[in-house]
Amino acid sequence: MILKRIRIRNFRNYKEYTASFSPGINLIVGGNGVGKTNLLEAVFMTLEGKTLRAVDMAETIREGEAEAVIEADYGNRLESSSMVRILSEGDTKKELVKGLRGVAFIPEYLELIKGGPEWRRRYLDETLVGLKPAYKETLREYARVLKQRNEAIRMVRKGIADTENIRFWNELLLRKGMEIVEERGEVLRRIERVLDEESRLWGWRSMKVGYFTSMITGEDSWERNRNKLGKIEEAEIRRGTTLMGPHRDEIVIYADGRNLRRIASQGEQKMASMLCVFAKGKMYREEGKEVILLLDDCFTELDGKNRRRLGEYIRGWDQVLATSTDEVEEVKADRLIMIG
């Protein structure tokens, strides 16, 4: 299934806008600030029901308007439609196409490689939620327990509660924390397999993923983690926060043995971050979902060889929407969409 047409009203910088798309590579070309990213975001919202950038839905409504509406027509063998209506009061109505996913790369996702561990944890958790929707509730429950335990630690630190207030939350922290670590470890093995397979197409011999957690895994892990919590209790009180759990996990991505966060060019980091996005899309396809690739400003910072590699790679997907400030000679687009 592919996107055939989208209609946008009062969304971001768009008053009224309609665009049509074809199978294969759709190259969206225009100057800076004309709305290329906003068009991709509108498409993403009709696929995933959320914004590309972690903002409140109401912030996407065009200034001075009461609502924004995005309607998209999808089809191939079957015809279907998707609609997102956003009200300024904060209410959102969504009708999304089932079995079709949107996977997006935006320049901020460079932080997957070069940024702090919170970026990689977020990528991992978002991928997991996409594969196992029930995992979202596990994350919520862990966040709730962590917040309560941190508050208990601060109360003990201030001398207005005793340590039993902290220990009350230990079992829940361990149960939910170990569940998250196990789920993350499982999906990381799948991500690593895909990255390693894809890396050859991008000039690397191999890609590996390291997962470093403060929680103990393996035999007798429950008892050993409980003992560890007891040993670090005084340090947690001094620091005023929980020092153990998946909220402190780190994920390291290696290419040919190099930690790409520390030893890589900007172009290599961009290629690796896009590969992480492609890995998510490939896993969705392994689960029987159809996927549309949305790539914002993906060709800058890549040399001619890697632009050609990227162009050849995305040719293997049913539909790609990619933005650029100029036409890309290394990429043969099936449809050129000029904006501005």
N, C-alpha and C positions, 0 to 999 in steps of 0.2 A: 504494500500500500504506500502511496506517495501523496505529498501535498500538491494539490492542483491549483488552489486559489485561496487567497486570504483577503479579508476585508477588515479594515481598522478604522475605528472612529474614536477620537479624543484620547488617544494613547500616546504618552510621552510627547514628542514634538509633532505627531500626526493629527491633523484635524479630520481629514477623510483620505483614505488611501486604499487602493486595491492593487494586488499584484498576482500574476499567474506564474506557475512553475512547471518544469518538465522533469522527467526522470533523468538520472545522471547528475552531472555537476551544474549547478546554477550559481553563476558568479555575479555577486551584487557589488557594483562599482559606484563610488562616489567620493567626494571630498570629505575631509574631517568635519564632524558635527552635523551632517545632513540627515542622519537617522538610520544608518546601516545596522548598527548594533541593536537599535530599538526594533527594527523589523525582525531580526533574529529572535529577540526576546519575545515579541508577539507570537511568533511561531512556536517557540519553546513553551509558552504559557498554554497554548491550545493542545500541547502534547503532554505536559507534565503538571499543569495546574498551579505553577508557582513561577516566581520571577527568576531571571538569570542571576541577578545580583541580590544578595540577601537583604531586601528592603520590604517594607510594608506594601501590600498590594495597592493601597490607596495612593501611594506616592507616584504610581505610574500614570495616574489620570492627568490629562493635559490641564495646565494651570487655568483656573477659572471655570472649569466644567464640573458637572455633578457626577458624571459616570463615564467609563470607557467600555467599549464593546469590541471584542475581537471574534470574528467568525472565520472558520477555515473549512474548506472542502477537501476531503481526502478520498482517494479511490484508486482502483486498479481493477481487480476482479469484482470487488463490491464497492459501492458508493457509501460514504459516511461523512458526517460533519462534526465539528467541534465548536464550542462556543464558551467564551469567558466574558462575564459582565461584572465590572468592578464599580462599586458605589463609593462615593466620597465618605460615607459614614463608616466604611470599613467592611461592609458586607460584600461577598463575592459569590456569584453563581457560576457553576462550571458544568459543562457537559463534554466529556472527553472521549476520544476514540479508544476503544479497548484493544489491547494487543499491539499497540503502536507506541514506541518510546522515542523521545528526543534526547540526544546526547550532544552536549555543547562544549566547545572550547572558547574561552574569552581570554584576552591577554592577562587578566588577573590570575589566571590559573598557572602562570609561571611560578607562582608561590608554592605550588605542589612540589616543586623541586628545590627552589632557592629559599623558600620561606621557612618559618618555624614549624614544629611538629603538629601544631593545631590544624594546619592546612591539610596535612596528610591524614590525620585522624578523621577530619571532616570528609575528605574524599572517600576514605574507607567506609565510614558509616553511611554516607549517602549511597554508595554502591550497594552495600548490604541491604539498606531499606528498599532499594529498587528491586533486589532479588528476593528479599524476604520482608514484606511489609510489616509483619508482626515484630520485627527487630526494633522498630521505632518505639514501641511501648517499652521494650527493655531499656533503651537509652533514656527514655523519660523517667522510668523508675529509678535508674541509677543516678541520674541528675538530682532527683528529689532526695534520695538517701544521702548523696554527697553534700548537698546543701545543708541538710539537717545535721549531719555529723560535723561539718565545718563550724556550724553555729555552736554546737556543743563544745567543740575544742576551744572556741573563743571565750565561751562562758567560763570554762575551767581556767583558762589563762588569766581571766580577769578576777578569778577567785570567788565567783558567785555560783559555782556548781562543782560537784565532785566528778572524778574520772568515770564513774559508772554511767554518767550521761553520754560519754563518748562510746563506751563499750556496748551500750544498748544498740548502737547502729552497726557494730562490727559484722554481725552475721549477715545482715542484709547487704552491706557493702561487699563482702566476700562473695555472696551468692550471685548477685547481679554482675559484679566485676568479673568474676571468673567466667560467667556466661558470655560476656562481651569479648573477653580475651579469646575464648574458644572460637566464637563466631568470626572474629577478625582474623585469627590464624588460619582458619579454613578458607576464607575468601582470598586472603593474601596468597595462599598457595595457587589458587586459580589465576589470580592476577599475574603472579610471577611466571606461570606457564605461558600465558598469552604474551606478556612482554618479551620473554625469552624467544618465543617463536617469531614475533614481529621484528625484533631487533636486527635480524639479518638483512631485512629489507632497507634498513636505515644506515647500514654501514658498520654496525657493531657486531661483534662476535657473540655476545651474550648480554643479558640483563638479569639481575638478581634483585631480590627484595629482602632486606633484613628487618625483622620485627623484634623490638626490644621493649619488654614490659617489666614493670616493677613487681608484678605478681608471679608467684612460683607456679609452674605448670608441671604436669607429669605425676608420678607416683606420690601418694600421700600429700597431694598439693593442698587439700583443705586444711589439714592440721599444720602443715608448714607455714601456710599463709597466716593462719590464726596466731601462731607463735611469732611470726615476723611483725604482725600488727602490735602485739604486746611489747616487743623490743623497741619499736620506734615511737611508742606512745609519748614518751617524754620529749623527744625531738619534735613531734607534731604539736605539742602544747607550746614549746618554745617558738616554733615557726608560725603557729596559729592557723594551720591548715593540714588537710589530709595528704600524706606523702606517699601513699601507695594506692594504686588502682589504675584502670585503663585511661583515666583522664591525664595520665602522665606518660602514656606510651609514646614511643618514637618509631617511625618507619623510615628506613634509609633505602634509597634506590641506587643501585650500582650498574654501571655499564663498563664492560671489560675490566671489572675489578675496581673501578674508580667510583668513589662517592660523588655523585653528580652535584650534590649541593656544594661541595668544596672544590672539586677539580673538574670544571667543565666550562666551555664557552657559553655565552648567552644563547647562541643558536642551538647548541646541544641541549641546554636546559629546556628550550622551547620544544624541541623535537621530543624529548622525554616526557614533558608534561602532556603533549598531544597524544603520545602513545598511551599514557594512563587513561585518557579520555576514550581512545579507541578500544582499549582493553575492556572498559565498562560496557561499551556498545557490543563488543563481541560476546561478552558473557550474557547480555540480554538476548542476543540472537541464539545462543546455545540453549536458552530457556524457552525458545519458540516465539520470541517477540520479534516484530519488525522494527527497524531502527532508522531514523533520519538523522544524519550528521549535520550539526550547525557549527560552523567554524568562523570565528570573528578575527579578522586581522591575522590570519594564520601564516601568510607568506613572508611578512617582514622579518628581518633578522636571519633569514635563511639564504644561503648562497644559491646560485643557479642549480647546482647539482641536487641540493636538498629540496628546492622547489619542484624540480622534476620528479624526485622520489615521492614527494607529497602528492603531486598531481597524479602519478601513476597509482599510488596507494588508494586514494579516495575514489578512483575510477571503479574499484571493486565493490563499492557500496551502491545500493539501489538509488538513493537520492542524497545529495549533498547540497547545502546552502552555505556558500563561503563568501566573505566580504573582502574587499580590497580597495585601496584608494586609486589603483590603476589596473588596467587589464594585465594579466600575468601571462607572458608569452610562453612560459613553460607548461601552461595548463590549457588544454583544449576544453572550453566550457560548452555544454550542451545548450545553455541559455544564458544570455547576458542581460542583466537587469540594471539599468542606469538609474541612479537616484540623485536628485539635486541638479 
